[in-house]
Amino acid sequence: MASPRSPQQAQWLWPVTLALPILAALLAFAAATGAAAWLPVAAGVTALVCAVAVAAVRYEHGATVQALEQRERASKQREAEFQHHVQQRNLQWNNHLAARATALDEAVKHLVTERIPAVGNDTPVPPPYQNGALDEEVAARLEDVLDTVADSAKQDRERQESLRLAVVALARRVQTSAHRIQETVSLMAERHPGNPDVLEASMQVDHAAAQQGRHAQSLAVLCGDWPGQQWPKPLALVDVVRAAASRIVAYKRVEVSGDPDTAASAKVVEPLIHLVAELLANATQSSPPATTVLVAIRNVQRGAVIEIDDGGVGMDEHHLEQAREVVSGRRTVGVGEVGEIPQTGLAVIGHYVRRHGFLADLLPSPYGGVRAVVLVPTDVVETLEPVSAPPVRAARPAVPEERAPHAAPQDPELPRRRSKRGEAAPSAEGTAGGPFTAAEGDGEEGAPADQPAPERTETTPEQAGAWMAAFFDHNADTEPGDDGE
Amino acid sequence: MTDPGDYKDHAVRPYVLTQGRARPSRNTIGLDTLLVVTEAGKPLPVSASRQERELVRMCRRLLSLAEAAAYLELPLSVASILASDLVDSGHLTARSRIPEVARPSQNMLKEVLDGLRRLR
């Protein structure tokens, strides 16, 4: 409406408007005294002017008020706009903060659940979490965290590996020395064939060394290594069990029965011996000393089964379940996790089961204790030439008459003779040179010295027996004195 | 195994075969004792070891203990413990050394030996 006026422009209006009624009053007073005839006119004019001035002042006032109101409205509007703006900014800021927080949260989560475990497991590390809301600086810090973790994980791995190698190397040395002890005492016993005291001592030392060797091998296996020992030939499962028994304290309590001709292939002989030894150790330890541990060998569709029953009190359900987890190889227990001694054996069994495809399980035994069942799969089960087969005899080479002729045996499972063995050599010579050389042999290796070592042909015990029987039969025919019983 | 000696490692240790015994149940069995099965086909107990079964099979014909031990790859003393057990259980018969009167003279044996060697 009216253009806003500056206060300076209207400043003169107020004094004039105040002065004019005073002037009009003075003029009216003067007119009342009747000093001059123009005075009332002048007073009237002044009053008129005064009225005009008041009107002007009033107008001026209205205009000013209006201007003020207008200004106030504008100011309010500006303020509202400002508030709105502030609100908007706050909102934006909050959103920004929330996005950043979420991004940081996600990035940390990704770091903790994906990248750090990958670093720990030494697997390829996934790329960092990508999000625009994530501060570059924060992202860089997170990378630093990952690098630190990776460094310490690597150091940890290196330390563990070097620890493992050290333990394996020491275990192997202990095992080797145990074998050396066994070898030494065995040779000692062979050098004193007629001396039971020497044999007894040799057996005791042998037995102690066998256990030592087993413990060392357990340690190596728990460290992820495998038996260094290998056997050249398949071994009957009954002998696997006996071999296993020879490595535990209470070997006399082990009683094995079953098919004597079912055998384990050469490559699994040692693992199987060790595995069964650990089961036998557990069985003998967890049953009273007066009880026997019964082992049965059975042939089944999927291979052969070794069943070990102890007469102890068994295990409660919880412990049995835990032991089954370990034995079956479902839970790996390394050298770092085995707690107490009983666990060691179970853990060793689990390692072999996983590696060689045996199946091992524990269940309550009908005898009250625990029954351990080991399935040896078909592909590593062999059948040996039966040892209790009907007689297979060699044609007697030196004697023409044959009482019960049979085909010459082809028996690959029979043990080979040792060529240079102290006591055995002269007697083996006997096969070729005559039966009495055995009696003449003094145990020292004299025989090979004074006779040219002939190319030996493999002879079976049947051939030798036939030869000797023929010799004596012949003797009996010619000499009536007969062989005295 | 790897040693220069003639040691051969066995998985089944001697003390398990003899149940810890170092002395044979009879001391009449020496390295030249001849062993023969008492009665063919007499069943061995189910718990008999392979070594015992093999020993019985070998001795279907006369065999000296020394030879049997060599075939079984067992120390002589261990083989004699096993053989004694089998004699005790009636599976084997031990024919002790040939009595002096029935024994051929040393010279004759030498001649036989030389003759046999010449044959080859």
Chai-1 contact restraints between the chains, C-beta under 6 A:
chainA,res_idxA,chainB,res_idxB,connection_type,confidence,min_distance_angstrom,max_distance_angstrom,comment,restraint_id
A,E183,B,Y7,contact,1.0,0.0,6.0,A-B,restraint_1
A,L187,B,G5,contact,1.0,0.0,6.0,A-B,restraint_2
A,L187,B,Y7,contact,1.0,0.0,6.0,A-B,restraint_3
A,A189,B,P75,contact,1.0,0.0,6.0,A-B,restraint_4
A,E190,B,P75,contact,1.0,0.0,6.0,A-B,restraint_5
A,P193,B,L76,contact,1.0,0.0,6.0,A-B,restraint_6
A,P193,B,S77,contact,1.0,0.0,6.0,A-B,restraint_7
A,P196,B,A22,contact,1.0,0.0,6.0,A-B,restraint_8
A,P196,B,R23,contact,1.0,0.0,6.0,A-B,restraint_9
A,L199,B,A22,contact,1.0,0.0,6.0,A-B,restraint_10
A,L199,B,S77,contact,1.0,0.0,6.0,A-B,restraint_11
A,E200,B,A22,contact,1.0,0.0,6.0,A-B,restraint_12
A,M203,B,Y15,contact,1.0,0.0,6.0,A-B,restraint_13
A,M203,B,A22,contact,1.0,0.0,6.0,A-B,restraint_14
A,D206,B,R13,contact,1.0,0.0,6.0,A-B,restraint_15
A,H207,B,Y15,contact,1.0,0.0,6.0,A-B,restraint_16
A,L235,B,A11,contact,1.0,0.0,6.0,A-B,restraint_17
A,A236,B,R50,contact,1.0,0.0,6.0,A-B,restraint_18
A,D239,B,V12,contact,1.0,0.0,6.0,A-B,restraint_19
A,D239,B,R50,contact,1.0,0.0,6.0,A-B,restraint_20
A,R242,B,V12,contact,1.0,0.0,6.0,A-B,restraint_21
A,R242,B,V16,contact,1.0,0.0,6.0,A-B,restraint_22
A,A243,B,A11,contact,1.0,0.0,6.0,A-B,restraint_23
A,A243,B,V12,contact,1.0,0.0,6.0,A-B,restraint_24
A,A245,B,V16,contact,1.0,0.0,6.0,A-B,restraint_25
A,S246,B,R13,contact,1.0,0.0,6.0,A-B,restraint_26
A,S246,B,V16,contact,1.0,0.0,6.0,A-B,restraint_27
A,Y251,B,V16,contact,1.0,0.0,6.0,A-B,restraint_28
A,K252,B,Q19,contact,1.0,0.0,6.0,A-B,restraint_29
A,K252,B,G20,contact,1.0,0.0,6.0,A-B,restraint_30
A,S257,B,V46,contact,1.0,0.0,6.0,A-B,restraint_31
A,S257,B,S47,contact,1.0,0.0,6.0,A-B,restraint_32
A,P260,B,R50,contact,1.0,0.0,6.0,A-B,restraint_33
A,V387,B,R50,contact,1.0,0.0,6.0,A-B,restraint_34
A,V387,B,R53,contact,1.0,0.0,6.0,A-B,restraint_35
A,V387,B,E54,contact,1.0,0.0,6.0,A-B,restraint_36
A,V387,B,R57,contact,1.0,0.0,6.0,A-B,restraint_37
A,S388,B,R53,contact,1.0,0.0,6.0,A-B,restraint_38
A,P391,B,R60,contact,1.0,0.0,6.0,A-B,restraint_39
A,P415,B,Y71,contact,1.0,0.0,6.0,A-B,restraint_40
A,P415,B,E73,contact,1.0,0.0,6.0,A-B,restraint_41
A,R417,B,A70,contact,1.0,0.0,6.0,A-B,restraint_42
A,R418,B,D6,contact,1.0,0.0,6.0,A-B,restraint_43
A,K420,B,D6,contact,1.0,0.0,6.0,A-B,restraint_44
A,R421,B,D6,contact,1.0,0.0,6.0,A-B,restraint_45
A,E423,B,L76,contact,1.0,0.0,6.0,A-B,restraint_46
A,A424,B,A70,contact,1.0,0.0,6.0,A-B,restraint_47
A,S427,B,A66,contact,1.0,0.0,6.0,A-B,restraint_48
A,S427,B,E67,contact,1.0,0.0,6.0,A-B,restraint_49
A,S427,B,A70,contact,1.0,0.0,6.0,A-B,restraint_50
A,A428,B,A70,contact,1.0,0.0,6.0,A-B,restraint_51
A,G433,B,L113,contact,1.0,0.0,6.0,A-B,restraint_52
A,G434,B,V112,contact,1.0,0.0,6.0,A-B,restraint_53
A,G434,B,L113,contact,1.0,0.0,6.0,A-B,restraint_54
A,F436,B,L109,contact,1.0,0.0,6.0,A-B,restraint_55
A,A438,B,D32,contact,1.0,0.0,6.0,A-B,restraint_56
A,A438,B,S64,contact,1.0,0.0,6.0,A-B,restraint_57
A,A438,B,A66,contact,1.0,0.0,6.0,A-B,restraint_58
A,A439,B,D32,contact,1.0,0.0,6.0,A-B,restraint_59
A,P461,B,M58,contact,1.0,0.0,6.0,A-B,restraint_60
A,P461,B,Y71,contact,1.0,0.0,6.0,A-B,restraint_61
A,A464,B,E67,contact,1.0,0.0,6.0,A-B,restraint_62
A,G465,B,R61,contact,1.0,0.0,6.0,A-B,restraint_63
A,G465,B,L62,contact,1.0,0.0,6.0,A-B,restraint_64
A,G465,B,L63,contact,1.0,0.0,6.0,A-B,restraint_65
A,A466,B,R61,contact,1.0,0.0,6.0,A-B,restraint_66
A,M468,B,L62,contact,1.0,0.0,6.0,A-B,restraint_67
A,A469,B,R61,contact,1.0,0.0,6.0,A-B,restraint_68
A,A469,B,L62,contact,1.0,0.0,6.0,A-B,restraint_69
A,E479,B,A102,contact,1.0,0.0,6.0,A-B,restraint_70
A,G481,B,V101,contact,1.0,0.0,6.0,A-B,restraint_71
A,G481,B,A102,contact,1.0,0.0,6.0,A-B,restraint_72
A,D483,B,R95,contact,1.0,0.0,6.0,A-B,restraint_73
A,D483,B,I98,contact,1.0,0.0,6.0,A-B,restraint_74
A,G484,B,P99,contact,1.0,0.0,6.0,A-B,restraint_75
